[in-house]
Amino acid sequence: MRHFFKEKRTLLDCLFEAVRSVVSRMFYSLNKSKNFTPGFICVLHTFGRPLEWNPHIHCLISEGGHYDDGEWRNIRHFNYKLLRESFRTVLLNELEAHLGPLFKNIKTQMYKLHDKGFYVYVKPTLADPKTVTRYIGRYLGRPVIATKRIDHYNKEEDTVTFHYNRHEDNKYVERTLPAIEFIKLLMQHIPEKHFKMIRYYGIYARHRKIDENLHRQCNPKQRRLFASFTRWREAILLAFGYDPIQCPNCKIVMEILEIYHNHHRVSLQELYERAHIRYMAKHWRSSA
């Protein structure tokens, strides 16, 4: 069915909708009365290791969910069989709704070919913060091909050689293609303008008033740390796992001498004076 997504890129929304529906229903079925809601991040990749067209979703799901009454519940087991069968059903229904009656025969064939459901690979827990950080960084900002996999460009023959490890058996495979064909493989994965490749659902979605008190599930120390997200240094440290002003070699914390914004130098003295004026104005109002 991959050619449907390639010929009509808007159908890629069906992949997101299918994953959203399956995960949400799975959690909702665990406790219907309290609206059990998880948090999950979906990332669309349209490429496989050989650079072929292979659209699929990577989904990072919280190990638990949040009730409407503010309670948090941990979940240690996902129903693998339910995920496979539900994903097949929801995705085929979504495609039929968009493609019309002509898709009905293909839908019937898919049920026969995939009687156990569509392929869903579930990884074990990634609860360790460092592991989660590496996983998110790897998949959220992953290019179609890493430069280290491009081995050689033959200028005379105008060919490109690259390698990959085959997904089925991890066998090392090397391919040489005309440069123009290699570029075509890369260009097919350029998303449509304004198409969102990363989407947030559940408690990770924005504008959910019910989640305003979700931070209370954290202990006081974590709560104070989360409250400091407005500080760029702590934000970078939490998001990417490194201190932006600490030297990775000698571990000495560097001093900020200059700040640039939009390629223009920002005066620290000017920033200080503005902050001082705001402080004095606030102090004057409070004492008046």
N, C-alpha and C positions, 0 to 999 in steps of 0.2 A: 503493500500500500504506500510505500515511500514516495512514489511518483506523484501521488495526489498532493502531498504537502509541498513538493517542489514546484509543481505547475500552478498551484494556487496557495501562495504563502500565507494567506489569512487563515487557512486551515490549521496552522501551527497553534492557533489559539485553542483548538480542540484538545491538544495535548495538555495544555495547562489546565483547562476546565475539567478534563477527565481526572487528572491527579488531584485537583482541589476537591472535586466531588467525592472521590473514593476515600481520601484521608479524612475529610470532614465527617462523612457518614460512618466511618469505622469508629471514630471517637464518640460521635453522637450516640451510636448504638450501645455504648458502654454505660451510659446514664442519660436517658432521654429527658428525664424530668428537670435536670439542672443545666442542660445545655453545655455539655462537656466540650471545651474548645482547646485544641492544641495550637502550637505555633509551628509553621513550616515555611521554608524557603525553597522555591523551585527555580532551577536554572536550565535553560534550553541549550543543548548542543546539537548542531546539525551535522556534525562530522564524526567519522570513525578514524581509527588509526591510519588506514590507507588513504585518508582524505576523501573517501566516498561520501555520498549523501546518505546520512543515517541519523535522522532527527530522533532525539530521545531527551528525557527529562531526568535531571539529578535533583533529588529532593532530600533536604535535611529537616528531620522532624524532631520536635521536642519529646523527651521521654516523660510525657505527662501532659496534663491539661488544666485549664482554669475553669472553675464553675462560676456561674453568674453571681453566687453569693459570696465570692471571694476566696473560696477554698481551692487549694492546689492538690491534685492527685497524681501520683507517679504511676507510670505504666512501663512494665518490663518486657511485655510480649506483644508482638504484632501478628495477626492472623495472616500468614503468608499465602495460604490457599485463597482466602477471601480477597486479598490484594490483587492476585493474578486474575481471578475470574471477574471481579468487579471492574478492574481496569479495562479488560476486554469488552465487557458489556457497555460501559459508559462511553468509551472511545468510539465504538462502532455506532452507537446511537447518535453521538454528536456528529459524526461524519455523515450519517444518513440524513440528519436534519439539515445539513448544509448542502449536500450533493443531490438529494432528492431520490426518487424511486429507482433511478438507474444504479444506485449503489446497493440496492437490496440483494441482488444476486451475489455480489462480492461479499456482502455481510454474511450470507449463508455459508459461503465457502470458508470464510475466516473462522466461523464456529466449528466447522468440520476439521480444518487444519490445526486449530489451536483449541482442542477440546478441554485442555487443562488451564486455559487462560493465556494471556499475553505474557511475555517475558518480564519478570520483575525480579531484580537482584537486591536483596536486603543485606546490608552490611551490619556487623555487630556494633554494639554501643560505641559511641565516640565521646563519652562523657568527660574524658580528660580534656581540660581547656586547651592545652597545647595541640592535641590531636585535632580538635574541632577547628582551631585557628588555621592549621595547615590545610585541612580539608577544604574549608571555605576559600582560603586564598588560592588553592590549586584550581578549583572549579569555577569560581566566580570570575576570575580574570584570565582564564586559560585561552591562549590563541589557538587557531586551527592547527598550527604546527610550530613546535619550538625550534629555534634557530639551530640548536645542537643536533637536531635530526636531519638538517640539510647538510649533506656531506660534501657535495662538490658541484661546481658549475663549469661545464666544458664550453669555453667561449667559441672554439672552432666549430663544434657540432651543435652549439646552442641547446644543450641538454642540462637537466638538473637531476642530481642523484640524491635520494633521501632514503631513510630506513625507518622501520617500525617493528615492534614485536607483535606478532599476530595474536589476536585476542583469544582464539580457540586453544592454542597450545603454547603460547608465548615464544614461538619460533621467530628467530631474527630474519627479517625479510628486507631486501634492498631493491629499490625500483629506480629506473632511469627513464625520464620522460622528456620530450621536447619542452623547452622552456614555456612556450605558449600554452601547452596542455597543462603544465604544472600551474600556471597562473589561472587557467580556467577552473581547475579544481579548487583553488583558493577563493576565487571570486564568487562561486556558487553559494558560499557560506556567508556572504555579506548580508546582514539583515535588512529588511525594509526600513525606510525612514520612520522614526518614532516607534518602532516595534520594540517592546520591552522584553529583553532576554532573561531578566531576573525579576521574579515577582514574589511578594510576601503575602502570607495568608494567616488567618486566625489571629492569635494574640500578637503576631509580628506585623500585622497590617496596621495602617495608619487610621486615625480618626475613629477609633473605637472608644467611646466615652467610658464603657464598662471596664476598660483596662487601666484607667487612670490610677487606681489604687493597687495595681498589680505589684508594684515595687515593695509592698508590705510583706510579700511572701519571702523576701530576702532578709537575712539577719541585719542588724543595725550597721555593722561594719561595711557590708556590701552596699547597703543603702546609701551611706555617705559617699562611697566610691562612685556609684552610679550617678549621684547628684552632681558630681564634678565633670560630667561629660562636656560641659560648656568650655572647659579648659582644654585647649588643643593638645597639650602635651599628654595628659592622662587619656584623652580620647584616642590618640594614635597608639599609645601603649596598650590600651585595652583591645583595640580593633586589630592591630597588626603584630602585637607581641614584642615590640621594641621601643626603647626610649629614644625619641628623635634628637635629643640634645646630649646624649651620652655616647662617647666614643666606644664602638664595639670592641676595640683592641685593648686600650689602656683603661677603659671604664671611667675615665674622668668626665665629669659633667661640663659641657662647654658653656661659655657665656654668650648671650645674644648681643651682638654688636650692631647689626643692621637688619631691617626687615624690608622685603620687597613684595609689592602687590601689583599684579598686572604689569610686571617688568619696570615698575617705578619704585624708587627707594622711598620708604616711609620713615619719617623722622621720629626717633624714639623720644626726643625732647618734646615734640609736638604731641605725641601720644600721652606722655606724662602730664603735660600741661592740661590736656583735655580731661584726663582722668582726675586731676587735682581739682579742676573747676567743678566737675560733677560732684566730687566728694564734698567740696566746700558748700555748694548749693544745697546738697542734701542735708548737711550738718546744720546749715543756717535755717532751713525750713523746720527741722526737728526741734530747734532751740527757740524758734519764734513763738 
